[in-house]
Amino acid sequence: MNNKTPRKLTFVTFSQSIFLTTKYFLQNRLLSFAGSCAFSFLFSVFPLFMMVVMVLVRFLHASPKTVSAIISAIPELEKYFNSESVIESVQSIKSISSFEIVAGIFVLWMARRFFASIFDSMQNIFHMQTKRKALFNQVLTFVTEIVIVLISSAVLFAYISLQTITSIDFFKNIPQLEFLYKGILSGEFIRILPNLLILAVTVVLFRTGSGTKPHFLLCFFTSTLCTVSFWVFRIIMHYFLNIGQYNMIYGVLGHVIILFMDIFFFFVFFLVFAQFIYVVQFFDELLLGELYLLPKIEQHGLGAGIKRAFFIRPDLLIAKNKTNVFSYKPGEIIFNKGDSDTYAYYIIKGSVKFVSENKNSDDFYRAHRGEIFGETSCILERTRTTTAIAVISTRLIKIESERFRFLIRQNPEAAKKILRQISPFF
């Protein structure tokens, strides 16, 4: 046994997780889902914006002028919405009638398309693990909309109330409250509020939308990376993109096109990090699948070479299964013909030969570094049909039959390969 304690997180493990994230991002066609989410957002943000204003003005009785001033503090909103006309239209409703109730339901129904697109994309990422039904997704969609409207309204109303209270002369003369004026009420807080809201909503969607309950810290970490990455990318994109000239040519349509581009790239980042969460959550199973499908040493080609280079070192599996890692000297027997052990074996380094009669027989074949052997007996729970012998100094990791069966259930390509292996027995 090697006494050196292996690390769970290495550069190799990180590279493998990035490779798997990219692979499944493309395989799940998430660029198309990002476009669908962005398009749905354009049809959903205005109804949600109106709902927030309606809650503030009609139900929380916030001053229309104050609401308009706060909204105008966010220049991006003023490009796409005329806050004064929205508030005026909300105020024109004198009483809540059955028509307004029905209209409100349809507004929510119109907005639900955006969240439905998000949950569809999350379902596409976590489809092997989640067991949610369509009705539950619909309910979750409506609940998410209402929660976002209520939280947005509550935060803005708290800000408005704080502004009103601190504007009284008595509070202005209290030096201990100076931090409120410089920190929260200076206007900078309102400008960063959308970013904080994006971060909070992203955390909630990562945590609840997957259906697999990833760890909160993982959701928070990836949500922070998602938000920061998007804004850095957006700054770089807007630096190289001549937005002024673009808007001069296309007018109002230019604002919409730029907005759509920003939203699209945000959802690209959102879905990339959602896919990354899936990879982190089920990394062991995904890595085991890649090991089983790893191209053999005699296979040539750029794709085979890249895949072997990325996955031939399963650092995380070695670190998490230290008790199942064994070393063998040249000529040492790993298992004999007729043995009933049901492990599959991955060759970390070295080479193994398999003989049907005795260990000195010339009738044998070999398995090399990066190959899994013994999976037939592992799946069928049958005795060994050959004797396995280490050719040179060899290091192996044992894989339990339960884990290998889980791999077969979850990975269609691995299932096809094992069916080819066991078909002669039937």
Order of alpha helices (4+ residues) and beta strands (2+ residues): alpha-alpha-alpha-alpha-alpha-alpha-alpha-alpha-alpha-alpha-alpha-alpha-alpha-alpha-alpha-beta-beta-beta-beta-beta-beta-alpha-beta-beta-alpha-alpha
